[in-house]
Amino acid sequence: MSVSFVAIKPGAKLSDQVAHALEAEIRSGRIATGEKLPTEAALVQQFNVSRTVVREAMSRLRSQGLVDARQGSGVYVQQPPTSESLRFEPLHSDSMEAVIQIVEVRRALEAEVADLAAQRHTPAQMLAIHNAVRAIEAAVQRGEDGVAEDVLFHRAIALAANNSYLLHTLDYLAQFLHGVTRVTRANEARRQDFATAVTFEHSETVAAIAARNRQAARAAATAHMDNAIQRMRDAGDAFWQHDGQRLARNLLDLGPVPGEPRK
């Protein structure tokens, strides 16, 4: 590969600068489709930034469909989308409003998913949903945050909707939803009333799906998201100035989609 990069300067968010520099080379064709990007270590040296910055930049490029990480091989350039594709900018992701806006997106999808799951679930899928609820409870009892288990619980419901297009959409959004769940559960773990409410909301959603009550399932899923938003607003400045902001800052660097191998 003949393209090289120069160290970036202080100013805008470092990961944004790295992502913009790489994106410009890809979209111009100076880094061709199918070509392997420099290693993480090489990019760290060329841009004079940390590994975390490079990883955040790569996560952004993946969300734009510009690169593909292949396990054990490296990161390769993909054909740039010919039309504007679904993309999320990481700007201001450490704000309460950014987290709430993502939950609002999730609210619309979760309501539809719960409705379809109530209509279409198989006995095996219903069992998987129940097992996912128990996994959350077990994680909490072990003193863990239960984030991964919570994400897998919602994915179990999505699988029960038996709509591959909806599932793929949720899998794409999982890179953001996992981060939002990390924030919401950190907030909910601080107060017993929050934690108790979440457990009740999960139970209500599961019961409605099991009863094949589509209207109740949709209402329960919507209420769960509405209440999550309100709990975010009730968190208080102390949470957002410390744990909330720290956790939200990394919304776009969240690892693999649940159920898929890490690349």
N, C-alpha and C positions, 0 to 999 in steps of 0.2 A: 504494500500500500504506500503510495507516494505522498499522500496528504499528511501534513503535520500541523500541530496547533501550538499557539503561544500561550503563555501564562495569562490568565484573566486578571482584571484589575478589581479592586474593591469597589463596591457600589451596589448594584442590584444583587438580588439573591444569587449566590455563586452557582447553585445547581441550575438555575434558570439560564445563566450565561453559558454554561457548558452545554446544556440542551440546545440552546439557540445556535451555538457554533456548529454542533454536530448536525442539527437539522438543516442548516444552510448548506453544508457540504453534501448531504444526502439529496436534498431537493434540487440542487444544481447539477447533480450527476457526477460531481467530482469523486464521490464515493459511490460506486456502482451498486446496483441491485445484486444481491448475492455475495457481495464482498464482505469479508470479515473485518470488524472494527478492531482497532488496537486493543490490547489487553487492558484490564482495569488498572494494573500497575503502570502501564505506559501512559494511559490517560491522566492518571494522578500526577505523574512526572511532568508531562507536557503542559497541563493546565495549572500545575502547582497548587493543587487542591487536595482535600482529604478523600479517602475512599468513600466515605458517606456521601459526599457531594456528587461523586461520579455515579454512585448507585441511584441517588435520587434523580439525576439527569437521565439515566438509562430507563428508570421506571416511567418517566414522562414520555420518552421516545416509544416505549412499548405501548403505552396507553394511546398513542397517536397512530399505532400500526406501522411505525417506520423501521423497527428492528425486531428481531426474534432471537431470544436466548436459547441456545441448544446445549443441553446438558453434556458436560465434559468436552465441549468443542469451542464454544465462545459465542459472541454476539454477532449476528449477521444482518445486513441491510435488507429490508423488504421493499417491494415495489411501492413507492409512495402512493397513497390513495389518489385516484383521479378526481374525486369530488370531496368536498369537505366532510370528513367523517366525524363520528361522535368523539368528542375530546373534552377533557376537563383541564382547566388551567389550575396550577397549584397556588395561584396568588391568594394571599390572605387565608390560607387553609387553617391557620392557627386561631381563627376567630370563632366565637360561638355561632355567629350567623352562618358561616360556611358549613359547620357541622349540621346545623338545623336545616339548611337548604338540601343537603344530601339526604337527611332523614325524610324530608318532604318528597323527594324522588322515590325513596324507598317505600313510603306510605302508599303511593299509588300502585306500585308493583306488588307489595305484600298483600294488599286487599284482594287483588285479582288472583294471586296465587292461592290464597286461602279459600276463595270461592271455588276455584277449579279443583283444588285438593278435596274439598268436601264432596264435590260431585263425582270425582274420578278415582279416588284412592283405592288401592288394592289392600287386602289384609296384610300382606307383607310390608307395604309402604306405611300403613298405619302403625304397625309394630315398630318400624324404624323411627317414626316420629316419637312414639312413647319412649323408646330407648334413648333418643336424643335428649329428651327432657330429663331423664334420669342421669345422663352424663353431665348435664349442667349442674344438677344438684350434687353429684359426686365431686365435681371439680371445686365447687364452693366449699364443701365440707373438708376438702384437702387444703383449703386456704388459698386456692388459686383464683384467678380473675374470671375464668369461665368464658373468655372471649372466643376461643376456637370452638368450644362446645356450643356456644350460642349461635355462631355463624353456621355450624353444621346442623343445628336444630332447624333454622330457617331454610337451609338447603334441603333438608329432608322433606319439608312441606312443599318446596318447589318441585322436587322430584315427583311427589304425589300428585301434582297438577297435571303431569303427563303431557306437557307442551314443550317440545324441544327448543323452540324458538325463544320462548319465555325463559327457559332454563339457561340458554346460552347468554341471553341478555343479563341475567342475574350473575352468571359466572364472570362476565366482563366487569360488571359493577362491583364484584366481590373485592377487588383491589381497593375500592374506596369504602365499601360497607364494613370490611373488617376493621379498618381504622376508626370509623365512626363508632362501631360497637365497642372498641377499646376505650373510647372516650366516655360513651354512655355508661358502660359497666363500671368504670372507675368512679364516676359520679354516683351511681346507684349503690356502690359498695360502701360509701361513706355514711349512708343513712339507712337504718333498718326499715323505715317505712317505705323508702324507695325500693329496696330489695324485695320486700314482701309484696309490693304492688307488681313488680315484674313477674314474680313467680305466679301470682294470681292471673295476670294477663296471659301468660303462656298457657296456663291451665284452661282458661276460657276459650282460647283459640283452638287448642287441641280437642277439647270436648265438643266444640261445634263441628269440627272437621269429622270427628269420629261419628257424630250423630247424622252426618251428611246434611247438616243444616247450612246451606250456602249463605243465606242472608246473615245468620248469626256469625258464621266464620268471617265473612267480609267485615262485619261490624266490629268483631273482636280484634281483628288484625289492624283495622284502621284506628281503633281506640288505643291499641298498644303503641302505635307510632305517634299518635297525638300526645299520649301521656309521656312518651320519651322526650318529645319536644318540650313539653311543659317542665319536665324534670331538668332539662338543660337550662331553661330560663330560670328555674328556681335554685340552680347550683350556687349562685352567688359569686361575687367578684373574687373571693379568695381562691375558689377552685380554678377559675379561668386564668388567674394571674400565675398559677403554679402548675398543677397536674394537668388541667384541661388544655392549656396552651401547649405544654410540652408534648402531650400525646397527639394532639391534633396537628402539630407541625409536620408529622411524618405520614400524613394521610395517603401519600402517593408512593410509598416505598414499603409495601406490606407483604411481600412474599407471594406464593402461588395461590391460585384459586383452590378452595377447599375440595379435596377429593382428587386433585391432580398432582402429579409429581413435581417437585421443585426443580426448576431449570437452572 
